[in-house]
């Protein structure tokens, strides 16, 4: 029996940022070991975390990490990734960020390809009540005026890098998040490879606008629902995760200009990728996790408006 694109509702698990934060904290805790030099005033502050991190060039891996390859042949799995582009990060970095994120997942699972990649652009919120899309402004302390939705041209330019990876066989299917029928109608003429999936956040998980259902059916786009946050990793949360204290990794100083131990300077989260490997014939999640990248101190690249004058 054939039908239009299905609407698949995900179970109401934890909000994605809660799952992300808990996952990071669990990894930090598991990696912590007794460091006899940590309390030695003659040792530099870095000694407190040097046994739980690893460095490759100017990149610091927190905690140090070894890949977790899949236990069965690649064809036994459905591997899905969702890449969160974060607010305040200039769009011209996104093509490189995409390649870096996918490379990390492939290395982690020891595979050559993934089945589905969904990209989440910042500043977009799906409104199920009227099938409109809103350009949102963040009201928390981490927000700036840069937290606005991308232009259609900017998103299409990023999409071309996804298309390249699709044509190379690295990604089988491409997907979007938070696109209603209006935004999809404007986006599709600008791309060569249409999205196979549109993932939307339906607040009550019970109403999907008929206009979107009909448009998705017409364009052969599968609708999925999710409960992810738009700004999944704010700056303040990142400093709390990596800073001192009982729940921190002890890598960053408490504040950008703190005289206490830890890396000093501002921190700017760049992107987050979530990956899931499901055993097809059993529907069991074998491997699931997150990678996130942030720049610290002098490593933070200048935004276009900061380079002027």
Long-range contacts (C-beta under 8 A, 24 or more apart in sequence): 4-213, 4-216, 4-217, 5-216, 5-217, 5-220, 5-221, 5-222, 5-223, 6-222, 6-223, 7-208, 7-213, 7-223, 7-224, 7-225, 8-222, 8-223, 8-224, 8-225, 9-205, 9-225, 10-224, 10-225, 10-226, 10-227, 12-205, 12-227, 13-227, 15-227, 15-228, 15-229, 16-226, 16-227, 16-228, 16-229, 16-232, 16-274, 17-228, 17-229, 17-232, 17-233, 17-237, 20-232, 20-233, 20-272, 20-274, 20-290, 20-292, 21-237, 21-241, 23-289, 23-290, 24-241, 24-290, 24-292, 25-241, 25-247, 27-63, 28-52, 28-62, 28-63, 28-241, 28-248, 28-249, 30-63, 31-63, 31-64, 45-260, 45-261, 45-262, 48-250, 48-261, 48-262, 49-249, 49-250, 49-251, 52-249, 53-251, 58-299, 60-251, 62-242, 62-249, 62-251, 63-249, 67-107, 67-108, 67-109, 67-110, 68-108, 68-109, 68-287, 68-289, 69-109, 69-110, 70-109, 70-110, 70-111, 70-277, 70-286, 70-287, 71-286, 72-279, 72-286, 74-111, 74-112, 74-113, 76-279, 76-280, 76-281, 77-111, 77-115, 77-277, 77-278, 77-279, 77-280, 77-286, 78-115, 78-116, 78-277, 78-278, 78-280, 79-105, 79-109, 79-111, 79-113, 79-114, 79-115, 79-116, 79-275, 79-276, 79-277, 79-278, 80-114, 80-115, 80-116, 80-117, 80-118, 80-275, 80-276, 80-278, 81-105, 81-114, 81-116, 81-117, 81-118, 81-273, 81-274, 81-275, 81-276, 82-117, 82-118, 82-119, 82-120, 82-177, 82-199, 82-228, 82-273, 82-274, 83-117, 83-118, 83-119, 83-120, 83-271, 83-272, 83-273, 84-120, 84-228, 84-232, 84-233, 84-271, 84-272, 84-273, 84-274, 85-119, 85-120, 85-121, 85-122, 85-158, 85-271, 86-122, 86-231, 86-232, 86-233, 86-269, 86-270, 86-271, 86-272, 87-122, 87-123, 87-138, 87-143, 87-144, 87-146, 87-147, 87-231, 88-144, 88-146, 88-147, 88-235, 88-268, 89-122, 89-268, 89-269, 89-270, 89-271, 90-301, 90-303, 90-304, 91-150, 91-154, 91-157, 91-158, 92-304, 93-270, 93-301, 94-158, 94-161, 95-157, 95-158, 95-161, 97-270, 97-271, 97-293, 98-158, 98-161, 98-162, 98-165, 99-161, 99-165, 100-271, 100-293, 101-271, 101-273, 101-291, 101-293, 102-165, 102-170, 102-171, 102-273, 104-273, 104-291, 105-273, 105-275, 105-291, 106-170, 108-275, 108-289, 108-291, 109-275, 109-277, 109-287, 112-169, 112-170, 113-169, 113-170, 113-171, 113-172, 114-170, 114-171, 114-172, 114-275, 115-172, 115-173, 116-171, 116-172, 116-173, 116-174, 116-175, 116-196, 116-197, 117-162, 117-165, 117-171, 117-173, 117-174, 117-175, 118-175, 118-176, 118-177, 118-197, 118-199, 119-158, 119-159, 119-162, 119-174, 119-175, 119-176, 119-177, 120-177, 120-178, 120-199, 120-228, 120-230, 121-149, 121-150, 121-155, 121-158, 121-177, 121-178, 122-147, 122-149, 122-150, 122-230, 122-231, 123-147, 123-148, 123-149, 123-150, 123-230, 124-149, 124-150, 124-177, 124-178, 124-179, 124-183, 124-230, 125-178, 125-201, 125-230, 126-178, 126-179, 126-180, 126-200, 126-201, 126-202, 127-180, 128-200, 128-202, 128-203, 128-204, 128-207, 128-208, 128-209, 129-207, 130-209, 131-180, 131-181, 131-182, 131-209, 131-211, 131-212, 132-180, 132-182, 133-178, 133-179, 133-180, 133-182, 133-183, 136-230, 138-231, 140-231, 140-234, 140-236, 141-236, 142-231, 142-234, 142-235, 142-236, 142-237, 146-303, 147-231, 152-186, 152-187, 152-190, 153-190, 155-187, 156-187, 156-190, 156-191, 159-190, 159-191, 160-191, 160-192, 162-193, 163-191, 163-192, 163-193, 166-193, 167-193, 173-197, 175-199, 175-224, 177-201, 177-226, 177-228, 178-230, 180-209, 180-212, 181-209, 181-211, 181-212, 181-214, 181-215, 181-216, 184-215, 184-216, 184-219, 184-221, 185-215, 188-219, 194-219, 194-220, 194-221, 195-221, 196-220, 196-221, 196-222, 197-221, 197-222, 197-223, 197-224, 198-222, 198-223, 198-224, 199-223, 199-224, 199-225, 199-226, 200-224, 200-225, 200-226, 201-225, 201-226, 201-227, 201-228, 232-272, 233-269, 233-272, 233-292, 233-294, 234-269, 235-266, 235-267, 235-268, 235-269, 238-267, 238-269, 238-292, 238-294, 239-267, 242-267, 242-294, 252-296, 263-296, 263-297, 264-297, 265-296, 265-297, 265-298, 265-300, 266-296, 266-297, 266-300, 267-294, 267-295, 267-296, 267-300, 268-294, 268-295, 268-296, 268-300, 269-293, 269-294, 270-294, 270-295
